[in-house]
Amino acid sequence: MMKGRNQTPKQQRSWYQSMWRWHFYAGIIFAPIFIILAVTGSIYLFKPQIEDRLYSEMVFTEGSGERVALEKQVQAVTEKYPEATVSSIGQFEEADRTTRMGAMFGEEAGFVYVDPYTAEVTGKRVGEGPLGFIKTIHGELFAGKVGNLLVELAASWAIILLITGTYLFWPRGEQGSFKRVFFPSFKKKNGSRNFWKGLHGSVAVWSTLGLVLIIGSGLAWSGVAGEWINTVATKTNSNFPQYAFGPDETLTSQIVTKDIATDIPWATQNDVVPTSGPAKPLTMSVSEADAEAKQLGIVKPYQITLPQGEQGVYTISSLHSNPMNEKTMHLDQYSGTVLSSVTFADYGLLAKMISMGIGFHEGKLFGLLNQLVGLALCLGLIFIVVSSVVLWWKRRNGAGKLTAPKRAVDQRVQKIVAGLILLISLTMPLAALSVIAIIVLDLLIFSRRRNKSQGVAA
């Protein structure tokens, strides 16, 4: 990023100083949260492999041959655990995997695993286990809604930090400096702090695009930004049609898909669930719903969520790692009529982009390579934070003070930079609110100091 040719040295310094000041304070405040998110995220990326190892005796079988009807598998669960209420059935493509039954044990949710060849229950687990603990830290910092808001605020500011950091580190006309943006010098002849500054900036530049993708897609799950994104997608018709396929007279409920099913695509979580027609003596069996799913083109892995009540429906959702294979269907529990069917092709542009982003965020978009890329980005973020602390410590030089960057001399530049930061944050509600609060607070403090100085002068 080149300096403006008409800018005075004072203006040039003011631009840099103003950007650095915003960058410095945001980095200091959110550094601990960034470390927590990066560490927990790097672990959760490998959830499939970790859970397969932890629960191998439950999730794998050596059986083969004909599979037992799903009704008998459900019966095996209720006989083994009379207190259990089966709510969903997970079917997987690997022949050596057991059937996963989602169940409620009183107030607690869990899974029961059944050998599909013998209907033998291989085990159960209640709660989400160690990975659930990691997920809760990652999403809420173990502080509930307040923690979720803090995570969202930190994630939003991370994007602002990456943008301001790119500005600060970008070459400003020095010969050969552009190369050093991507390939820092490992020689310490220019001083230890410059050495760390080069590493800090280069790792950040290499990581910026991937981190923005991961952070941006993660905001789709957050409390405030997530709702905002959903609203924008709905208002602009870039989410998905509510009923991509189904009879016009489909009856609707006040329930959305995420209220009755887990492990469903992001784009259909808020799809209003249709209702089954009037109750009839005979209902569709689980095996018939399973056969219908296969006939309608849903391939394993997928999950069948069982009807809840007389008006409930069978909800069948794919569990594919690739979002382009996502499909969510609702079947009338009596007639088997398809009440709603939504595939990736039916999503609007924004829903498609977010679904792909979430796949990348979770390390599912392109398999193991995606997981390794995600791990590299998490490690990169950890290094960026650690190196920033090293830079700050070296700048303090034992002074025992915060040694924050001084306020820019040119007040006009200060205001322009504040406006730019606000403009960047407008797509992230919590960040925008915090920027406005900082600007107002800064104006009040500055005004108070100016009044004091005028009083002294008088």
C-alpha positions as CSV (number, residue, x, y, z in Angstrom):
1,M,0.0,0.0,0.0
2,M,1.7,3.1,-1.2
3,K,1.7,6.4,0.6
4,G,-0.4,9.2,-1.0
5,R,2.0,11.5,-2.9
6,N,0.3,14.6,-1.7
7,Q,0.5,13.7,2.0
8,T,2.8,15.5,4.3
9,P,5.1,13.4,6.5
10,K,2.9,14.5,9.5
11,Q,-0.2,13.0,7.7
12,Q,1.7,9.8,6.8
13,R,2.7,9.3,10.4
14,S,-0.8,10.1,11.6
15,W,-2.3,7.4,9.3
16,Y,0.1,4.8,10.5
17,Q,-0.2,5.9,14.2
18,S,-4.0,5.9,14.1
19,M,-4.2,2.4,12.5
20,W,-1.6,1.1,14.9
21,R,-3.4,2.4,18.0
22,W,-6.7,0.6,17.0
23,H,-4.7,-2.5,16.2
24,F,-2.7,-2.4,19.4
25,Y,-5.7,-2.1,21.8
26,A,-7.8,-4.7,20.1
27,G,-5.0,-7.1,20.0
28,I,-4.2,-6.7,23.7
29,I,-7.8,-7.0,24.8
30,F,-8.7,-10.1,22.7
31,A,-5.4,-12.0,22.6
32,P,-6.4,-14.5,25.4
33,I,-9.7,-15.4,23.6
34,F,-7.9,-15.8,20.3
35,I,-5.6,-18.4,21.9
36,I,-8.5,-20.3,23.4
37,L,-10.4,-20.3,20.1
38,A,-7.3,-21.5,18.1
39,V,-6.4,-24.3,20.6
40,T,-10.0,-25.6,20.9
41,G,-10.6,-25.2,17.2
42,S,-7.5,-27.2,16.2
43,I,-8.7,-30.0,18.5
44,Y,-12.3,-30.0,17.3
45,L,-11.2,-30.1,13.7
46,F,-10.3,-33.8,14.2
47,K,-13.5,-34.7,16.0
48,P,-14.3,-37.7,13.6
49,Q,-10.9,-39.3,14.2
50,I,-10.9,-38.6,17.9
51,E,-14.4,-40.0,18.5
52,D,-13.7,-43.1,16.4
53,R,-10.7,-43.8,18.6
54,L,-12.5,-43.0,21.9
55,Y,-15.6,-45.0,21.1
56,S,-14.2,-47.6,18.7
57,E,-15.9,-50.6,20.5
58,M,-19.2,-48.8,20.0
59,V,-19.0,-47.4,16.5
60,F,-17.4,-50.3,14.7
61,T,-18.6,-53.8,14.0
62,E,-17.0,-56.9,12.5
63,G,-20.4,-58.2,11.3
64,S,-21.5,-58.7,7.7
65,G,-24.3,-60.0,5.6
66,E,-28.0,-59.0,5.8
67,R,-28.9,-56.1,8.0
68,V,-31.6,-56.4,10.6
69,A,-34.7,-54.2,10.1
70,L,-34.5,-50.8,11.7
71,E,-37.6,-51.5,13.9
72,K,-35.8,-54.4,15.5
73,Q,-32.8,-52.3,16.1
74,V,-34.9,-49.6,17.8
75,Q,-36.6,-52.4,19.8
76,A,-33.2,-53.6,21.0
77,V,-32.4,-50.2,22.3
78,T,-35.7,-49.8,24.3
79,E,-35.3,-53.3,25.7
80,K,-31.8,-52.6,26.8
81,Y,-32.6,-49.1,28.1
82,P,-36.3,-48.9,29.0
83,E,-35.9,-45.3,30.0
84,A,-34.7,-44.3,26.6
85,T,-36.8,-42.6,23.9
86,V,-35.3,-43.0,20.5
87,S,-35.5,-39.8,18.5
88,S,-33.2,-40.4,15.5
89,I,-31.4,-43.0,13.5
90,G,-28.0,-42.4,11.9
91,Q,-27.1,-44.5,8.8
92,F,-23.5,-44.6,7.6
93,E,-22.0,-45.7,4.3
94,E,-19.2,-47.8,5.8
95,A,-20.2,-51.5,6.2
96,D,-18.2,-51.8,9.4
97,R,-20.1,-49.0,11.2
98,T,-22.9,-49.5,13.7
99,T,-26.2,-47.8,13.5
100,R,-26.3,-44.6,15.7
101,M,-29.5,-44.1,17.6
102,G,-30.1,-40.6,19.0
103,A,-32.0,-41.0,22.3
104,M,-33.3,-39.1,25.3
105,F,-32.6,-40.5,28.8
106,G,-34.9,-38.4,30.8
107,E,-33.6,-34.9,30.5
108,E,-30.2,-36.0,29.0
109,A,-29.5,-36.5,25.3
110,G,-27.2,-39.3,24.1
111,F,-26.5,-41.9,21.6
112,V,-26.9,-45.7,21.5
113,Y,-25.0,-47.8,19.0
114,V,-26.5,-51.0,17.5
115,D,-24.8,-53.7,15.4
116,P,-26.9,-53.5,12.2
117,Y,-26.2,-57.2,11.5
118,T,-27.2,-58.7,14.9
119,A,-29.3,-55.9,16.5
120,E,-26.9,-56.2,19.5
121,V,-26.5,-52.9,21.4
122,T,-22.7,-52.2,21.5
123,G,-22.9,-49.3,23.9
124,K,-24.2,-45.9,24.8
125,R,-22.9,-42.5,25.7
126,V,-24.8,-39.7,27.3
127,G,-23.8,-36.1,26.6
128,E,-21.3,-35.0,24.1
129,G,-18.2,-36.3,25.9
130,P,-14.7,-34.6,25.8
131,L,-15.4,-33.1,22.4
132,G,-18.6,-31.6,23.7
133,F,-16.5,-29.9,26.5
134,I,-14.1,-28.5,23.8
135,K,-17.0,-27.3,21.7
136,T,-18.6,-25.5,24.6
137,I,-15.3,-23.7,25.4
138,H,-14.9,-22.9,21.7
139,G,-18.4,-21.5,21.3
140,E,-19.2,-20.1,24.7
141,L,-16.1,-20.0,26.8
142,F,-18.1,-21.9,29.4
143,A,-20.1,-18.7,30.1
144,G,-23.4,-19.4,28.2
145,K,-24.9,-16.6,26.2
146,V,-22.4,-14.0,27.6
147,G,-19.5,-16.2,26.5
148,N,-21.1,-16.6,23.0
149,L,-21.3,-12.8,22.7
150,L,-17.7,-12.5,23.8
151,V,-16.6,-15.1,21.2
152,E,-18.5,-13.3,18.5
153,L,-17.1,-9.9,19.5
154,A,-13.5,-11.3,19.5
155,A,-14.1,-13.0,16.2
156,S,-15.4,-9.8,14.7
157,W,-12.4,-7.8,15.9
158,A,-10.1,-10.5,14.6
159,I,-11.2,-9.6,11.1
160,I,-10.6,-5.9,11.8
161,L,-7.1,-6.8,13.2
162,L,-6.2,-8.7,10.1
163,I,-7.2,-5.8,7.9
164,T,-5.5,-3.1,9.9
165,G,-2.4,-5.4,10.3
166,T,-2.2,-5.9,6.6
167,Y,-2.2,-2.1,6.2
168,L,0.5,-1.7,8.8
169,F,2.8,-4.3,7.4
170,W,2.3,-3.6,3.7
171,P,5.4,-2.1,1.9
172,R,5.5,1.7,1.6
173,G,7.9,2.1,-1.3
174,E,11.1,0.8,0.2
175,Q,13.2,-1.2,-2.3
176,G,12.8,-4.9,-1.9
177,S,10.3,-4.6,0.9
178,F,7.4,-6.3,-1.0
179,K,9.4,-9.6,-1.0
180,R,9.8,-9.3,2.8
181,V,6.1,-9.2,3.3
182,F,5.8,-12.8,2.3
183,F,9.4,-14.0,3.0
184,P,10.8,-12.3,6.1
185,S,14.5,-12.1,6.8
186,F,15.6,-14.5,9.6
187,K,18.7,-12.4,10.3
188,K,18.7,-10.4,13.5
189,K,21.1,-7.7,12.3
190,N,18.3,-5.2,12.3
191,G,17.4,-5.9,15.9
192,S,15.5,-8.6,17.7
193,R,12.2,-6.6,17.6
194,N,12.4,-6.1,13.8
195,F,13.0,-9.9,13.5
196,W,9.9,-10.7,15.4
197,K,7.9,-7.9,13.6
198,G,8.9,-9.5,10.3
199,L,7.8,-13.0,11.4
200,H,4.6,-11.6,12.9
201,G,3.6,-9.8,9.8
202,S,4.5,-12.5,7.3
203,V,2.7,-15.3,9.1
204,A,-0.4,-13.0,9.3
205,V,-0.3,-12.1,5.6
206,W,0.0,-15.8,4.6
207,S,-2.9,-16.6,7.0
208,T,-5.2,-13.7,6.4
209,L,-7.4,-15.1,3.6
210,G,-7.9,-18.5,5.3
211,L,-8.5,-16.9,8.7
212,V,-11.1,-14.5,7.3
213,L,-12.9,-17.5,5.7
214,I,-12.8,-19.5,8.9
215,I,-13.8,-16.6,11.2
216,G,-16.5,-15.3,8.8
217,S,-18.2,-18.6,8.4
218,G,-18.0,-19.1,12.2
219,L,-20.0,-15.9,12.7
220,A,-23.0,-17.6,10.9
221,W,-23.4,-19.7,14.1
222,S,-23.1,-16.7,16.5
223,G,-26.0,-15.2,18.4
224,V,-26.2,-11.7,16.9
225,A,-24.4,-11.9,13.6
226,G,-25.9,-15.3,12.9
227,E,-29.5,-13.9,13.2
228,W,-28.4,-10.8,11.1
229,I,-27.1,-13.1,8.4
230,N,-30.3,-15.2,8.4
231,T,-32.4,-12.0,8.1
232,V,-30.3,-10.7,5.2
233,A,-30.5,-14.0,3.4
234,T,-34.2,-14.2,3.9
235,K,-34.9,-10.6,2.9
236,T,-32.7,-10.9,-0.2
237,N,-34.1,-14.3,-1.2
238,S,-30.6,-15.6,-1.1
239,N,-31.3,-18.3,1.5
240,F,-33.5,-21.1,0.3
241,P,-37.1,-21.6,-0.8
242,Q,-39.1,-22.8,2.2
243,Y,-40.6,-25.7,0.2
244,A,-38.5,-26.5,-2.8
245,F,-40.8,-29.5,-3.6
246,G,-44.1,-30.4,-2.1
247,P,-47.8,-30.0,-2.4
248,D,-49.1,-26.4,-2.3
249,E,-51.6,-27.2,0.5
250,T,-48.8,-28.4,2.8
251,L,-49.7,-27.7,6.4
252,T,-47.1,-25.8,8.4
253,S,-46.2,-25.8,12.1
254,Q,-44.6,-23.2,14.3
255,I,-41.5,-25.5,14.6
256,V,-38.3,-25.1,12.7
257,T,-36.0,-28.0,11.7
258,K,-33.3,-27.3,14.3
259,D,-35.9,-27.8,17.0
260,I,-36.5,-31.4,16.1
261,A,-33.3,-32.6,14.5
262,T,-29.6,-32.4,15.1
263,D,-26.7,-32.5,12.6
264,I,-28.6,-30.8,9.9
265,P,-27.4,-28.4,7.2
266,W,-27.1,-24.7,8.3
267,A,-29.2,-23.5,5.4
268,T,-32.3,-25.6,6.5
269,Q,-32.0,-25.1,10.3
270,N,-34.7,-22.4,10.2
271,D,-36.9,-24.1,7.7
272,V,-40.5,-24.3,9.1
273,V,-41.4,-28.0,9.5
274,P,-44.6,-29.1,7.7
275,T,-47.1,-31.3,9.5
276,S,-48.4,-34.7,8.6
277,G,-52.1,-35.0,7.5
278,P,-54.9,-36.2,9.7
279,A,-54.1,-39.2,11.9
280,K,-54.7,-42.6,10.4
281,P,-54.7,-46.1,11.9
282,L,-51.5,-47.1,10.1
283,T,-48.3,-45.1,10.1
284,M,-45.2,-45.4,8.0
285,S,-42.6,-47.7,9.5
286,V,-39.0,-46.6,10.0
287,S,-37.9,-49.1,7.4
288,E,-40.4,-47.7,4.9
289,A,-39.1,-44.2,5.6
290,D,-35.6,-45.5,5.1
291,A,-36.6,-47.1,1.8
292,E,-38.3,-44.0,0.7
293,A,-35.2,-41.9,1.4
294,K,-33.1,-44.2,-0.7
295,Q,-35.7,-44.2,-3.5
296,L,-35.7,-40.4,-3.5
297,G,-31.9,-40.2,-4.0
298,I,-30.6,-39.7,-0.5
299,V,-27.4,-41.7,-0.1
300,K,-25.6,-42.6,3.1
301,P,-24.6,-41.1,5.5
302,Y,-27.9,-39.6,6.5
303,Q,-30.1,-39.3,9.6
304,I,-33.8,-40.1,10.1
305,T,-35.5,-38.1,12.8
306,L,-38.6,-39.8,14.0
307,P,-42.1,-38.1,14.1
308,Q,-43.0,-36.2,17.3
309,G,-46.7,-36.5,18.1
310,E,-49.6,-37.1,15.7
311,Q,-48.8,-34.2,13.4
312,G,-45.0,-34.9,13.4
313,V,-43.1,-35.8,10.3
314,Y,-40.1,-38.0,9.4
315,T,-37.2,-35.6,8.8
316,I,-34.4,-37.1,6.7
317,S,-31.2,-35.1,6.5
318,S,-27.9,-36.0,4.8
319,L,-24.7,-36.1,7.0
320,H,-22.3,-35.6,4.1
321,S,-19.1,-33.7,4.7
322,N,-19.4,-32.0,1.3
323,P,-22.2,-29.3,1.4
324,M,-23.0,-29.9,-2.2
325,N,-24.5,-33.2,-1.2
326,E,-26.7,-31.8,1.4
327,K,-30.4,-32.7,1.3
328,T,-33.2,-32.2,3.9
329,M,-36.6,-33.9,3.5
330,H,-39.9,-34.1,5.5
331,L,-42.2,-37.0,5.0
332,D,-45.8,-37.4,6.1
333,Q,-45.7,-40.1,8.8
334,Y,-48.9,-41.7,7.5
335,S,-48.8,-41.6,3.7
336,G,-45.1,-41.1,3.1
337,T,-45.8,-38.1,1.0
338,V,-42.9,-35.8,0.5
339,L,-44.0,-32.6,2.2
340,S,-40.7,-30.7,1.7
341,S,-37.4,-31.4,0.0
342,V,-34.5,-29.0,-0.1
343,T,-31.1,-29.7,-1.7
344,F,-27.9,-27.6,-2.1
345,A,-29.1,-26.6,-5.6
346,D,-32.2,-25.0,-4.0
347,Y,-30.1,-22.8,-1.7
348,G,-29.7,-19.1,-2.5
349,L,-26.3,-17.6,-3.3
350,L,-25.6,-16.5,0.3
351,A,-26.8,-19.9,1.8
352,K,-24.5,-21.7,-0.7
353,M,-21.5,-19.5,0.3
354,I,-22.1,-19.9,4.0
355,S,-22.6,-23.7,3.7
356,M,-19.3,-24.0,1.8
357,G,-17.7,-21.8,4.4
358,I,-19.0,-23.8,7.3
359,G,-17.7,-27.0,5.6
360,F,-14.3,-25.4,5.4
361,H,-14.5,-24.1,9.0
362,E,-15.3,-27.6,10.3
363,G,-12.6,-29.3,8.2
364,K,-15.1,-31.2,6.1
365,L,-15.0,-29.6,2.7
366,F,-12.1,-31.5,1.2
367,G,-11.3,-34.2,3.7
368,L,-8.0,-34.6,5.6
369,L,-6.3,-31.9,3.6
370,N,-9.0,-29.4,4.8
371,Q,-8.3,-30.5,8.4
372,L,-4.6,-30.0,7.9
373,V,-5.2,-26.5,6.4
374,G,-7.4,-25.7,9.3
375,L,-4.8,-26.9,11.8
376,A,-2.1,-24.8,10.0
377,L,-4.3,-21.7,10.3
378,C,-5.0,-22.3,14.0
379,L,-1.3,-22.7,14.6
380,G,-0.7,-19.6,12.5
381,L,-3.1,-17.6,14.7
382,I,-1.4,-18.8,17.9
383,F,1.9,-17.7,16.5
384,I,0.5,-14.3,15.5
385,V,-0.8,-13.7,19.0
386,V,2.4,-15.0,20.8
387,S,4.7,-12.9,18.5
388,S,2.5,-9.8,19.1
389,V,3.0,-10.3,22.9
390,V,6.7,-10.7,22.3
391,L,6.7,-7.4,20.3
392,W,4.8,-5.6,22.9
393,W,7.1,-6.9,25.7
394,K,10.2,-5.8,23.8
395,R,8.7,-2.4,23.2
396,R,8.1,-2.0,26.9
397,N,11.8,-2.7,27.5
398,G,11.2,-3.1,31.2
399,A,9.4,0.2,31.5
400,G,6.6,-1.3,33.5
401,K,4.0,0.6,31.5
402,L,1.5,-0.3,28.8
403,T,3.5,1.7,26.2
404,A,0.5,2.0,23.8
405,P,1.0,3.9,20.5
406,K,0.5,7.6,21.0
407,R,-2.5,9.4,19.6
408,A,-1.9,10.7,16.1
409,V,-1.1,14.4,15.8
410,D,-3.4,15.0,12.9
411,Q,-6.9,14.9,14.4
412,R,-8.6,14.9,10.9
413,V,-6.8,11.6,10.1
414,Q,-7.8,10.2,13.5
415,K,-11.5,10.8,12.6
416,I,-11.1,9.3,9.1
417,V,-9.4,6.2,10.4
418,A,-12.2,5.8,13.1
419,G,-14.8,6.1,10.3
420,L,-13.0,3.5,8.2
421,I,-12.9,1.1,11.2
422,L,-16.6,1.7,11.7
423,L,-17.3,1.1,8.0
424,I,-15.4,-2.2,8.1
425,S,-17.4,-3.3,11.2
426,L,-20.8,-2.6,9.8
427,T,-21.3,-6.2,8.6
428,M,-20.5,-7.4,12.2
429,P,-23.1,-5.9,14.6
430,L,-21.3,-6.4,17.9
431,A,-18.1,-5.0,16.4
432,A,-20.0,-2.0,15.1
433,L,-21.6,-1.3,18.4
434,S,-18.2,-1.5,20.2
435,V,-16.6,0.8,17.7
436,I,-19.3,3.4,18.2
437,A,-18.9,3.1,22.0
438,I,-15.2,3.6,21.7
439,I,-15.6,6.6,19.4
440,V,-18.2,8.2,21.8
441,L,-16.0,7.5,24.8
442,D,-12.9,8.8,23.1
443,L,-14.8,12.0,22.2
444,L,-16.0,12.5,25.7
445,I,-12.6,12.0,27.3
446,F,-10.9,14.2,24.7
447,S,-13.5,16.9,25.2
448,R,-13.0,16.8,28.9
449,R,-9.3,17.0,28.7
450,R,-9.6,20.0,26.2
451,N,-11.9,21.8,28.6
452,K,-9.5,21.2,31.5
453,S,-6.6,22.6,29.5
454,Q,-8.6,25.6,28.4
455,G,-9.5,26.2,32.1
456,V,-5.8,26.1,33.1
457,A,-4.9,28.5,30.3
458,A,-7.5,31.0,31.4
